[in-house]
Structures are given as structure tokens and as C-alpha cells.
Amino acid sequence: MLKMKFIPVIVLIILSIAARGQQFKPNAQLLKTIEANFKKGSSQYELMMKSLEPGRFPKTFDAKNNKLVTSDSGWWCSGFYPGTLLELYAKTKDTALLKEADRMLTLLEKEQYNKTTHDLGFMMYCSFGTALKLDPKPAYQEILINSAKSLCTRFDPKVGCIKSWNGQKNEFLVIIDNMMNLELLFWATRATGDSSYYKIAVTHANTTMKNHFRTDYSSYHVINYNPETGKVQKKQTAQGYADESAWARGQAWGLYGYTLMYRETRDQKYLDQASHIASFILNHPNLPADKIPYWDFNAPNIPDALRDASAGAIISSALFELAQYASAKEAKVYFSAAEQMLKSLSAAPYQSLPGTNAGFLLQHSVGHLPQKSEVDVPLSYADYYYVEAMERYTMKTKY
């Protein structure tokens, strides 16, 4: 049984987030809203667990058929549900959430040996990594080390990247999402003293920074490398509107990924990259006033295009961290934008009404519109990063 090893700090009305000497006071009303959100989140996830079939993990909700859509443990989103349960438990002490998290971790444990996916950071660090921070059990550490080893088997030194998708023999496909899985590797070096994990993470980030980004610091979704030479064969965008468009969640992954790269290495080039990506997002003429982006910044039917709450949650969480590293002027911009995103996500139309949405906290996310998959629905990772953004706003960081 997972047991908490710390006593959480009581949420104060006046808190501050430091950014190179500058202090920002979170909004008192938003803090009250967040406190209520955690309580509501506990009730929502209790509702979700009652609908979840044994051995399954929640993905989204099919409102038309009033059905919770689920996956097995091998799906890339499997770690978000137990991770969110643990974060909500840390705030509410609802033991039903803790019991459910323990059950899900047991189901997920076998994925530590899964070498067929690049998403082990999402799957294992968002779950077992969260568990380890709350309860530093050696068993959790061993699972994470094995997960990092499995992830490293997908690294190719000729390409300089970890393979994302298993394409054709003459393809080596890397997606911008893969930046999010590097956090697991940095942890593994700290845990073991083995620098090889660190070196793979840095090499992947450097190759991605070189090839994934356009001159305006927007990113492609997919880079197709030649596995024999390591040269770029094609640049494309699968889940966005077009190859040359800026798919919103892809921009979010890049922002978050290079922010964590700076956290782990303190290399200025990563801070610069994160700042450039943030500037692209926040200064884009198609960013709505509520700061929750359209599913693609270049969607042809803006302003009638769908929003993506998941992208908003990821960007908000990333900006709260980036504000800690930026200059005072930039930090103020980042903090203000992230705060607005959090306010927007905590209200209609993005916030679920209690007892609805199969227990998900947020609605109006977009998974893969070109394939008509998970369109304008709740998503498990939207909830995860929303909870993380609320944590970061109240200074209960997870870095």
C-alpha cells in the first residue's frame, strides 16, 4: 500500500512564485477555485473508477453512447490516470483514490519491460515517478530504472534520437511528443549515477532542436530520418491540419520539453529554445483571448475551429515553470498567460459539471482530428496536466 511520507502545506491565500528576484502573487479567488477543484476532482475520479472495467485504463468519454472509453496498460496514456489519482489524493486525503492508484500501478507494472514504445516516460514516470515522490519505495525505483533501460533500447546513435513510431524499414520516425519522455532518463542518471541516460536525453533534445523547428520556432510533428545515414527524409505533421501548420499540442510538448531540459541541465540554449517557443505561442495572432488554443494554430475555420483544452493545460503548466527561470520581464508575461489559461480551464465551457463527463475534470480536447479520433472530448492527459498546473500555481511543484 502506498503511504504518504509528507504532510502537505496548507494552501495560503498569499503565495509567491519567484522568478529571478521578482515575486508574483497568485490571485486569491483563483486559489479558492483551485482548492474547490481538488475536492471536486476527488469526487469526479471516484465516479470514474466506478465505471472502469477490471484491467482497463480510462482514455476518454463517448457522450453519444454514454460510455467510458478505455485501453489496456500498453496504451501511451495509461500512466496519467494513476498519476492524477495520486496527485488528487495528496490534496484531499481521499483514501479511495489511494486504493485505486495502488490497483492501477499493479496493472501497469509490467510495462517497465515494454520496448515497443517511446512513451514510457508518459506511462511510467507520470505514474511510478509520482508514486516515488510520495513514497520512496525501492520497488518503485527499480521499476523506473527498468523503464529507462527499455526506453534507451529505442535510441539510435546514427540518427541521434529515440525512435517514436515503428514505421517502415527505411523510416526512423521521431515525433515532438518524445521530448516529454526524456524526464525519465534524467531521473535514471540521478538514481543510478550512470550518465548514459543523461547523454541519450541531451543527444535526442539537440537533434530535435536542430530538425523539428521552423525559423519562427513552431515545430513539425514528425521527422522521418533515414535510419542508415541519420539524414532527414521528410518533415510532416500527422495530427495537425497540414505539414506546415502548427499543431497546438505539438507546440505544447516542445515548450514543456525544452523547459524541463533547462531544469535538468541548466544549459542556456534550452532556456532560449523554450522562450522562443513560448513567444511563438503567446504572440500568435490566432491565440484566443482566453488563451486556450485552437487545435491547430493554422486551422482553416478559425474562429470556429475546435479548441484543445489539453494543449492549454500543458502550456499553462510549462509556463509556470518557465517563469521561474526567465528574466523578470519575461516571467511576468509567462505567469500572467499561464494564470489566464488556468482561470479559463477552471470555468465553462472547459470545466466539467459535477457528476458528468464520466468523471473527467476537463472537456473540449482534441486528440487526432485528421483521423476523426478523440475529437472534442475529455482526455486523461488533459486532466493530468491541468492538475499539475494547479499544483504549480500553488507552489506545490513536482520538478
C-alpha positions as CSV (number, residue, x, y, z in Angstrom):
1,M,0.0,0.0,0.0
2,L,1.3,3.4,-0.9
3,K,1.5,5.6,2.2
4,M,2.2,9.4,2.2
5,K,5.6,10.4,3.7
6,F,4.9,14.1,4.0
7,I,2.4,16.5,5.5
8,P,1.2,18.8,2.7
9,V,1.5,22.6,3.3
10,I,-1.8,24.3,3.9
11,V,-2.8,26.4,0.9
12,L,-2.2,30.1,1.9
13,I,-4.2,32.9,0.4
14,I,-1.0,34.9,-0.3
15,L,1.7,32.9,-2.1
16,S,4.5,33.9,-4.4
17,I,6.4,32.4,-7.2
18,A,10.0,33.6,-7.6
19,A,11.4,34.5,-11.0
20,R,15.0,35.8,-10.7
21,G,14.2,38.2,-7.9
22,Q,10.6,39.1,-8.9
23,Q,7.6,37.9,-7.0
24,F,4.1,37.2,-8.3
25,K,1.1,36.9,-6.1
26,P,-1.4,34.3,-7.2
27,N,-5.0,35.5,-7.4
28,A,-6.8,34.8,-4.1
29,Q,-10.0,33.9,-5.8
30,L,-8.3,31.5,-8.2
31,L,-6.6,29.9,-5.2
32,K,-10.1,29.3,-3.7
33,T,-11.3,27.9,-7.0
34,I,-8.3,25.6,-7.2
35,E,-9.0,24.3,-3.6
36,A,-12.5,23.6,-4.7
37,N,-11.3,22.0,-7.9
38,F,-9.2,19.4,-6.0
39,K,-12.2,18.5,-3.9
40,K,-14.4,18.2,-6.9
41,G,-11.7,16.3,-8.7
42,S,-11.7,13.7,-5.9
43,S,-15.5,13.2,-6.4
44,Q,-15.1,13.1,-10.2
45,Y,-12.4,10.4,-10.1
46,E,-14.4,8.4,-7.6
47,L,-17.2,8.5,-10.2
48,M,-14.8,7.4,-12.9
49,M,-13.4,4.5,-11.0
50,K,-16.9,3.0,-10.6
51,S,-17.3,2.9,-14.3
52,L,-13.9,1.4,-15.1
53,E,-13.8,-2.3,-16.0
54,P,-11.2,-4.5,-14.4
55,G,-7.8,-4.4,-16.2
56,R,-8.7,-1.2,-18.1
57,F,-7.4,2.4,-18.1
58,P,-9.6,5.4,-18.9
59,K,-8.9,7.3,-22.2
60,T,-11.9,9.5,-22.9
61,F,-15.7,9.6,-22.8
62,D,-18.1,8.8,-25.6
63,A,-21.0,11.2,-24.8
64,K,-23.1,9.9,-27.7
65,N,-23.2,6.4,-26.3
66,N,-22.7,7.5,-22.6
67,K,-19.7,5.2,-22.4
68,L,-16.2,5.5,-20.8
69,V,-13.7,4.6,-23.4
70,T,-10.7,2.6,-22.1
71,S,-7.4,1.0,-23.0
72,D,-5.1,-1.7,-21.8
73,S,-1.8,-0.9,-19.9
74,G,0.2,-0.7,-23.2
75,W,-1.6,2.4,-24.4
76,W,0.5,5.6,-24.2
77,C,-1.9,7.3,-21.8
78,S,-2.0,4.5,-19.2
79,G,0.1,6.4,-16.7
80,F,-2.0,9.5,-16.5
81,Y,-4.9,8.0,-14.6
82,P,-2.8,6.6,-11.6
83,G,-0.7,9.8,-11.7
84,T,-3.8,12.0,-11.4
85,L,-5.3,9.8,-8.7
86,L,-2.1,10.2,-6.6
87,E,-2.0,14.0,-7.0
88,L,-5.6,14.3,-6.1
89,Y,-5.0,12.1,-3.1
90,A,-2.1,14.2,-1.9
91,K,-4.5,17.2,-1.8
92,T,-7.7,15.6,-0.4
93,K,-6.5,12.5,1.6
94,D,-9.4,10.6,0.0
95,T,-8.3,7.0,0.6
96,A,-10.5,5.6,-2.1
97,L,-8.2,7.4,-4.6
98,L,-5.1,5.9,-3.0
99,K,-6.5,2.4,-3.1
100,E,-7.4,2.8,-6.8
101,A,-3.9,4.2,-7.6
102,D,-2.4,1.1,-5.9
103,R,-4.5,-1.1,-8.0
104,M,-3.6,0.6,-11.3
105,L,0.1,0.7,-10.5
106,T,0.0,-3.1,-10.1
107,L,-1.7,-3.4,-13.6
108,L,0.9,-1.0,-15.1
109,E,4.0,-2.6,-13.6
110,K,4.6,-5.0,-16.4
111,E,5.1,-2.1,-18.9
112,Q,8.6,-1.5,-17.5
113,Y,9.9,-4.1,-20.0
114,N,7.9,-2.7,-22.9
115,K,10.5,-1.9,-25.7
116,T,7.9,-1.3,-28.4
117,T,7.0,2.2,-27.4
118,H,8.8,5.5,-26.8
119,D,6.1,6.6,-24.4
120,L,7.5,5.0,-21.3
121,G,8.1,8.5,-19.8
122,F,4.4,9.2,-20.0
123,M,3.4,5.7,-18.9
124,M,5.8,5.1,-16.1
125,Y,7.2,8.4,-14.9
126,C,3.8,10.1,-14.6
127,S,2.7,7.2,-12.5
128,F,5.5,5.5,-10.7
129,G,7.5,8.7,-10.7
130,T,4.7,10.4,-8.9
131,A,4.4,7.4,-6.5
132,L,8.1,7.5,-5.8
133,K,8.0,11.2,-4.8
134,L,5.2,10.5,-2.4
135,D,6.7,7.2,-1.0
136,P,10.3,6.5,-1.9
137,K,10.0,2.7,-2.1
138,P,12.9,0.8,-3.7
139,A,10.4,-1.2,-5.7
140,Y,9.2,1.9,-7.5
141,Q,12.8,2.9,-8.2
142,E,13.6,-0.4,-9.7
143,I,10.5,-0.3,-12.0
144,L,11.6,3.2,-13.2
145,I,15.2,2.1,-13.8
146,N,13.9,-0.8,-15.9
147,S,11.6,1.5,-17.7
148,A,14.5,3.8,-18.6
149,K,16.6,0.9,-19.8
150,S,13.7,-0.2,-22.0
151,L,13.3,3.3,-23.4
152,C,17.1,3.5,-24.2
153,T,16.8,0.5,-26.5
154,R,15.0,2.7,-29.0
155,F,17.9,5.2,-29.2
156,D,20.0,5.1,-32.4
157,P,23.3,7.0,-32.3
158,K,23.4,7.3,-36.1
159,V,20.2,9.3,-36.0
160,G,20.8,10.8,-32.6
161,C,17.2,10.2,-31.4
162,I,14.9,7.8,-29.7
163,K,12.6,6.2,-32.2
164,S,9.0,7.2,-31.7
165,W,6.8,5.3,-34.1
166,N,7.6,1.9,-35.7
167,G,7.4,2.8,-39.3
168,Q,8.7,1.1,-42.5
169,K,12.2,-0.4,-42.6
170,N,13.5,2.6,-44.4
171,E,12.0,5.1,-41.9
172,F,13.1,6.3,-38.5
173,L,10.2,8.4,-37.2
174,V,10.5,10.9,-34.4
175,I,7.7,13.0,-33.0
176,I,7.9,16.2,-31.0
177,D,5.9,14.4,-28.2
178,N,9.1,12.4,-27.5
179,M,10.6,15.3,-25.7
180,M,8.3,14.6,-22.8
181,N,9.8,11.1,-22.2
182,L,13.3,12.5,-21.5
183,E,12.5,13.3,-17.9
184,L,12.6,9.6,-17.1
185,L,16.2,9.4,-18.4
186,F,17.4,12.4,-16.4
187,W,15.9,10.8,-13.3
188,A,17.6,7.5,-14.1
189,T,21.0,9.1,-14.2
190,R,20.4,10.8,-10.8
191,A,19.2,7.5,-9.4
192,T,22.0,5.2,-10.7
193,G,24.9,7.5,-11.4
194,D,25.0,6.2,-14.9
195,S,25.5,9.1,-17.3
196,S,24.4,7.2,-20.4
197,Y,20.8,8.0,-19.7
198,Y,21.6,11.7,-19.5
199,K,23.7,11.6,-22.7
200,I,20.9,10.0,-24.6
201,A,18.4,12.6,-23.4
202,V,20.7,15.5,-24.4
203,T,21.5,14.0,-27.8
204,H,17.8,13.5,-28.6
205,A,17.0,17.0,-27.5
206,N,19.8,18.5,-29.6
207,T,18.8,16.6,-32.7
208,T,15.2,17.5,-32.2
209,M,16.1,21.2,-31.7
210,K,18.1,21.1,-35.0
211,N,15.5,19.4,-37.2
212,H,12.0,19.8,-35.7
213,F,11.7,23.6,-35.6
214,R,11.0,26.2,-38.3
215,T,12.6,29.7,-38.3
216,D,9.6,31.0,-36.3
217,Y,10.2,28.3,-33.6
218,S,7.0,26.5,-34.4
219,S,7.6,22.8,-34.8
220,Y,6.7,20.0,-37.2
221,H,5.0,17.0,-35.6
222,V,7.0,14.2,-37.3
223,I,10.5,14.0,-38.7
224,N,11.3,11.0,-40.9
225,Y,15.0,10.2,-40.7
226,N,17.0,7.8,-42.9
227,P,17.9,5.0,-40.4
228,E,21.2,4.3,-42.3
229,T,22.5,7.8,-42.6
230,G,20.6,9.8,-40.0
231,K,19.6,12.4,-42.5
232,V,16.2,14.0,-42.6
233,Q,14.0,12.4,-45.3
234,K,10.7,14.3,-44.7
235,K,9.2,16.8,-42.3
236,Q,5.5,16.5,-41.7
237,T,2.6,16.9,-39.3
238,A,0.3,14.0,-38.7
239,Q,-2.2,15.1,-36.0
240,G,-2.3,18.7,-37.1
241,Y,-4.0,20.4,-40.0
242,A,-1.2,20.3,-42.5
243,D,2.5,19.5,-42.7
244,E,3.4,23.2,-42.5
245,S,0.8,24.1,-39.8
246,A,1.4,24.5,-36.1
247,W,-0.5,21.7,-34.3
248,A,-1.3,23.2,-30.9
249,R,-0.4,20.2,-28.7
250,G,2.8,19.7,-30.6
251,Q,3.8,23.3,-29.7
252,A,2.9,22.5,-26.1
253,W,5.1,19.4,-26.0
254,G,8.0,21.4,-27.3
255,L,7.6,24.2,-24.8
256,Y,7.3,21.8,-21.9
257,G,10.1,19.6,-23.2
258,Y,12.7,22.3,-23.5
259,T,11.7,23.9,-20.2
260,L,12.5,20.6,-18.5
261,M,15.7,20.3,-20.5
262,Y,16.9,23.6,-18.9
263,R,15.8,22.4,-15.5
264,E,17.8,19.2,-15.8
265,T,21.0,20.7,-17.5
266,R,21.0,24.4,-16.8
267,D,22.2,24.8,-20.4
268,Q,21.2,28.3,-21.7
269,K,20.4,27.1,-25.2
270,Y,17.5,25.1,-23.8
271,L,16.1,28.1,-21.9
272,D,16.5,30.2,-25.1
273,Q,14.6,27.5,-27.1
274,A,11.8,27.3,-24.5
275,S,11.5,31.1,-24.5
276,H,11.3,31.2,-28.3
277,I,8.6,28.6,-28.4
278,A,6.7,30.5,-25.7
279,S,6.9,33.7,-27.7
280,F,5.6,31.9,-30.8
281,I,2.6,30.6,-28.8
282,L,1.8,33.7,-26.8
283,N,2.3,36.2,-29.7
284,H,0.4,34.2,-32.3
285,P,-2.5,36.2,-33.8
286,N,-4.7,33.2,-33.6
287,L,-4.3,32.6,-29.9
288,P,-7.8,33.4,-28.4
289,A,-8.3,35.9,-25.6
290,D,-8.9,33.1,-23.1
291,K,-5.5,31.7,-24.1
292,I,-6.9,28.2,-24.8
293,P,-5.6,27.5,-28.3
294,Y,-7.4,26.2,-31.3
295,W,-6.5,22.6,-32.0
296,D,-4.1,23.9,-34.7
297,F,-2.9,27.5,-34.9
298,N,-3.5,27.4,-38.6
299,A,-6.8,25.6,-38.7
300,P,-8.7,26.9,-41.7
301,N,-12.0,27.6,-40.0
302,I,-10.8,29.8,-37.2
303,P,-12.6,31.3,-35.2
304,D,-15.0,28.4,-35.5
305,A,-12.3,25.8,-35.1
306,L,-12.3,23.5,-32.1
307,R,-10.2,24.4,-29.0
308,D,-7.8,22.0,-27.4
309,A,-8.0,22.1,-23.6
310,S,-5.2,19.5,-23.3
311,A,-2.8,21.9,-25.1
312,G,-3.9,24.7,-22.8
313,A,-3.3,22.6,-19.7
314,I,0.2,21.6,-20.9
315,I,1.2,25.1,-21.9
316,S,-0.1,26.5,-18.6
317,S,1.9,24.0,-16.6
318,A,5.0,24.6,-18.6
319,L,4.8,28.4,-18.4
320,F,4.5,28.3,-14.6
321,E,7.9,26.5,-14.5
322,L,9.5,28.6,-17.3
323,A,8.6,31.7,-15.3
324,Q,11.0,30.5,-12.6
325,Y,13.9,30.6,-15.0
326,A,13.2,33.6,-17.2
327,S,14.1,37.3,-16.8
328,A,11.8,39.3,-14.7
329,K,10.1,40.9,-17.8
330,E,9.5,37.5,-19.5
331,A,8.5,35.8,-16.3
332,K,5.7,38.3,-15.8
333,V,4.4,37.6,-19.3
334,Y,4.6,33.8,-18.8
335,F,3.0,33.8,-15.3
336,S,0.1,36.1,-16.5
337,A,-0.6,33.9,-19.5
338,A,-0.5,30.7,-17.5
339,E,-2.7,32.1,-14.9
340,Q,-5.3,33.1,-17.6
341,M,-5.2,29.6,-19.0
342,L,-5.8,28.2,-15.6
343,K,-8.7,30.5,-15.0
344,S,-10.2,29.6,-18.3
345,L,-9.9,25.9,-17.8
346,S,-11.5,26.2,-14.3
347,A,-14.7,27.6,-15.8
348,A,-17.2,26.9,-18.5
349,P,-17.0,25.7,-21.2
350,Y,-13.9,23.7,-20.3
351,Q,-14.7,22.6,-16.8
352,S,-17.0,19.6,-16.3
353,L,-20.1,19.9,-14.2
354,P,-20.0,17.7,-11.1
355,G,-21.2,14.2,-11.8
356,T,-20.9,14.5,-15.5
357,N,-18.3,13.7,-18.2
358,A,-17.7,10.2,-16.8
359,G,-15.6,11.8,-14.1
360,F,-13.1,13.7,-16.2
361,L,-12.3,17.2,-15.0
362,L,-12.0,18.9,-18.4
363,Q,-13.8,18.7,-21.7
364,H,-13.2,20.1,-25.2
365,S,-9.9,18.5,-26.1
366,V,-8.8,17.2,-29.5
367,G,-6.8,14.0,-29.9
368,H,-6.4,13.3,-33.6
369,L,-8.8,15.3,-35.7
370,P,-7.5,14.2,-39.2
371,Q,-8.3,10.6,-38.3
372,K,-11.5,11.7,-36.5
373,S,-10.3,10.1,-33.3
374,E,-11.0,11.7,-29.9
375,V,-12.4,14.9,-31.3
376,D,-13.9,17.5,-28.8
377,V,-13.8,15.1,-25.9
378,P,-12.2,14.8,-22.4
379,L,-8.8,13.2,-22.4
380,S,-6.8,11.7,-19.5
381,Y,-3.7,13.7,-20.2
382,A,-5.7,17.0,-20.2
383,D,-6.7,16.2,-16.6
384,Y,-3.2,15.2,-15.6
385,Y,-1.5,18.4,-16.8
386,Y,-4.4,20.5,-15.5
387,V,-3.9,19.1,-12.0
388,E,-0.1,19.7,-12.4
389,A,-0.7,23.3,-13.5
390,M,-2.9,23.9,-10.4
391,E,-0.2,22.4,-8.2
392,R,2.5,24.7,-9.7
393,Y,0.3,27.7,-9.3
394,T,0.0,27.0,-5.5
395,M,3.8,26.4,-5.4
396,K,3.5,22.7,-4.8
397,T,5.8,21.9,-7.7
398,K,6.8,18.4,-8.9
399,Y,10.1,19.3,-10.5
